[in-house]
Amino acid sequence: MIRKSFKMKLYPGMEEEYAKRHNALWPEMKDMIHEYGGSNYSIFFDRETNILYGYIELEDEGKWAKSADTEINRKWWDYMADIMETNPDNSPVSIDLVPVFHLD
């Protein structure tokens, strides 16, 4: 299992809306995450910086990378684009974090 962590940035004042949308995550999106090998997915929010920190466990990074091109993922990006920093294709601006310590 591959542990992956990343950060994204939420627009100020959008924390409640972000949580609301994720608490009602579409079943198709949940299925896609699992289908492409993602599990144990968590997102944390830093109120001081508006930074979101994501953590996900993956079966295979190559398989996971292909999830970006699914129709449901593109639809989700479009849905979230008004509340967070995004690239021109509406994908979230996401920066991978470098692991420095792990303890089981």
N, C-alpha and C positions, 0 to 999 in steps of 0.2 A: 504494500500500500504506500502511495506517495502522499506526503503531507504538503499542502500548498497554502500559502498565505499571501495576501495582497491588500492594498489599500486603494480606496476610492474617496471622492469628496462629494459631500452632500451640500446643496445650497442652504444658506442660513434659513432657519425656521421650518425646514422640511422634515425634521425628525419624525413627527407624528404621522405625516403622510407616508413617509418611507416605511415605517413600521406597519401602518394600516395595509398598505399594498402587499407587503410580504406576509402578513398574517392571513391574508386572503390569496396566497399564492395559487395560481391556476393549477388544477390537477395535471394538465398537459405539460406544464413547466416542471412540476415535480417528477413526472414520468420521464421527461427528457433528461433531467439531471441524473437520474438513476440509470437510464438506458446508456448514457455516455460515460458511466463508471464513476459518478460522483456520489459520495456519501458523507455522513457526519459533517454537514455543512452548517457553519455558524457565521453570523455577521455581528460585529460589535461596533458601537458608536462612541466616539470621543466628543463630548459636548463642547469642550474648550476649542477644538480645532475644526469641527464638522467633518472629521475624517472617519470613514467606515473602514473597519478591519475585517477582512474575510478569511475564513479558514475552511478548507475542504480537503477531504481525503479522496484520492483518485486511484483507479485501477491502472490507468495508462495515460500519460500526458498527451500523446498523439491522438488517442481516441477522444479525450476531453476537448482538445483543440477543435475537433470537427464539430462539436456542439454549437460553436459560434455561428455556423452556417445553416442551422436548422430554422425553419419558418417560425416555430414558436419562440425561439430565442430572439430572433430579429423583432418579432412582435413585442416581446417583453422589453427589449431595449427601447423601442419607440415609446412604449407606455411609461417608462421611467425617465426619459430624457428631459422632461420639464422640471425635475427636482434634483438633478445631480449633474456634475460635470461630465460631458460626453465628447466623443470624437465626432467628426463629420458624418459617420455612418450610424450615429446614435449609440454606439458601443460605449460603455462607461470608460472614462479615463481610469485605467487600472495599472498600478505599479506593483510588481512582485516584490515581496519581502524576502530577505535572505535569512534562512534559518541559522541560528547560532547556538541553540541549546534545545535538547529534548530529553525528557525522562519519562519512561513508562512506569 
